[in-house]
């Protein structure tokens, strides 16, 4: 049940803190997770039972944080070190040894000391041998009366010493006898968290480096070329892979094998490399896999790998919003404190600055009574506001700093949309006053990126024109402007409504619909009421108010349906100088515009197409049209509806 909370400014007054420095930040990472109670419960169970987990949700909702927190529930007593040793029987099959955590470094240190002693002994022998050569050459020079022999002997001795005592031989002996550490821990280390997102096969599965010196005694022992992969470094810990569908199917298959066998051999990943000849014994890789991604991650995922996770683990869909309650608002206060502590360089926030962050969480949720859980984006806002305050030398971040940060920290899409609005205003691509026949100011969102919770609104002029039919058989509705599939379907639906309600035969006319300035294309059905208003205006020669913009989907029965991004669209209209915006009544509670736009624009909620026409049309013919519209019944109308792009495809076929 939703709480009836006061507005943010009133609510924040009652909170018993002055700055976020007074807010206690939980020590455990899992306790810092906000709004994902189900996911937290699941990872606790999964860690205890050592189950794999798939986290699906919008970017920035805490997937990696939850996965990292999972290591807090794994026993550090089980940590192990992994060493690779030379194999005297087959150098290209290095041996693997597992020892308790902290022992690997001790073993390697001991082996290096032994190798060093052996090298020193060899060096001493080399020195003795060189001295013997030099003395012998001097003796021979004096006895044979050839002093140059002494010089040759000294030079030869020096060269032999450099080669034997300080050159390749001791170095090679050390490499041959000393094992290499693949995975090492200190005794107090926590279980590892390894992020293998976007890792190539070698980084994920391990690799054997190419040795450019493969002969003449300069080659590196094969076991020294072995490199552990992420699956091995995550042994007894958590392996995290975001956007797991970006891994090749072969890598996913190998990952599945590693999960099933809990060990995986390391070999060279390039067939043309020397490392392809080397293949170790199976290397332990007993990890918990936390795979993550958006919903589309499921499409490119290996079926067997997903089946393994479903059969032996959990799948969780993360929340993108949470209810706007007293408890959850307090969680956002703690979130701001956490971000300040995590950053370590920005000042703490006063309560009014926190109120602005919470207000932005309401706005980005896109729906009244909700708070956004795209906390990575909110964290970015916190840091920008903190940077502004720090630059000014302020002791705390204030509401003014956050407001300025919101203007600075706009997404690229938002910046592009703002620039497009300015250009269109400069070149008068749309009007904000007067009335025109067949011209409507529609509203859209620019490049709605699923990785961003904040949409960038844009004014989208739509023009309709009625001409005599170009075909003798029937008229057509032709839509241009790089329409996407959903947009095309919405135009088809609009044409059906026109046929149903106009009460006149339109089969002798072609209706042209142009989306102006849609260089990147149009997708979605939120322009439906704009399109039909423009068409009806053109058919009936009734003017449309140009100080009015609109957005809304439309059912084939004339009901106005809700759309997304209404807040961004309303703000874009206000920014463009438009005075009125028509939106679906179902979206009214979703409009949470910035304070600077309040009072600049009137928001008009509508439920039916008739409501839209009443608010948008003006001048002669409006009342007669509305009267006729109320009495109309769907006539039998022949006429082919065809999009210009589809027409071209038909001709090509």
Secondary structure, DSSP 8 states (H G I E B T S, - for coil): -------HHHHHHTSS-SBGGGS---SSGGGG--S-HHHHHHHHHHHHHT-EEEEE--TTSSHHHHHHHGGGGS-GGG-EEEEEE--SS-TTS-EEEEEETTHHHHHHHHHHHHHHHHHHHHHHHHHHHHHHHHHHHHHHHHHHT-THHHHHHHHHHHHHHHHHHSSHHHHHHHHHHS-EEEE---TT----EEE-TT--HHHHH-EE---S--STT----GGGGEE--HHHHTTTSEEEEESGGGS-HHHHHHHHHHHHHSEE--B-S-TTSGGGG-B-S-EE---EEEEEE-GGGGTTS-HHHHHHHHHHEEEEE--SEEE--HHHHHHHHHHHHHHHHHH-SS--BBHHHHHHHHHHHHHHHTSTTEEE--HHHHHHHHHHHHHHHHHHT-SSB-HHHHHHHHHHS--HHHHHHHHHHHHHHHTTSS-SSSEEESEEEEEEESS--TT-SS--EEEEEEEEEEEE-SSSS---EEEES-B-HHHHHHHHHHHHHHHHHS-S--TTEEEEEEETT-TT-B-SSTTHHHHHHHHHHHHHT-EEETTEEE--EE-TTSBEE--S-HHHHHHHHHHTT--EEEEEGGGGGG----GGGTTT-EEEEESBHHHHHHHHEESTTHHHHHHHHHH------------HHHHHHHHH-
